[in-house]
Amino acid sequence: MSVTLINRSGRCLALNLPHAAVCASDVCHCTVVAGRPPRRICASLSLAAEAAATGLPESFLSAPEVAALVRRGELEVRRHPPKSQADAASAPKRPRRKRGESP
């Protein structure tokens, strides 16, 4: 399931997404910086006022900062069910037209 976050606060938001709260065992959204030992830098999300970020994983909602903004009503959450392959295959496809060909 994917999530859309919409900034309703009226100001720019910069959200830190800590590794322990957001990343699953099979998917990590952090950036790895080379070195000894390699370091993980938490992912972040910036949203301008009234802007929306789409296609985000639902795990982003478990970040404490995001959860607090949702409770206060400063972030709106819209959940989208995953598109099944059957729906994608059944969608009608328009034939490709060549340049100069009439519709």
NORDAMO-V685316 format. One record per backbone hydrogen bond with DSSP energy under -0.5 kcal/mol. CO is the residue of the C=O (numbers start at 1). NH is the residue of the N-H. E is the energy in kcal/mol with one decimal. If there is no record, write none. Layout:
CO NH E
CO NH E
//
This chain:
1 58 -0.8
2 80 -3.0
3 56 -2.4
4 78 -2.3
5 53 -2.6
6 8 -0.7
6 76 -2.9
7 50 -1.3
13 15 -0.5
13 47 -3.0
15 45 -2.3
16 18 -0.7
17 43 -0.9
18 21 -0.6
18 22 -2.2
19 23 -1.6
27 24 -1.7
31 33 -0.6
31 41 -3.2
33 39 -2.1
35 37 -0.6
39 33 -3.2
40 42 -0.5
41 31 -2.4
43 17 -2.8
45 15 -3.5
47 13 -3.1
48 51 -2.1
51 7 -2.7
52 54 -0.5
53 5 -2.3
56 3 -2.7
57 60 -1.7
58 61 -1.6
59 62 -1.5
60 63 -1.2
63 67 -2.7
64 68 -2.1
65 69 -1.7
66 70 -2.2
67 71 -2.2
68 72 -1.9
69 73 -0.6
69 74 -2.0
69 75 -1.2
70 73 -0.9
74 8 -3.0
74 9 -0.7
76 6 -2.5
78 4 -2.7
80 2 -2.1
84 88 -1.7
85 89 -2.0
86 90 -1.8
87 91 -0.8
98 101 -2.0
//
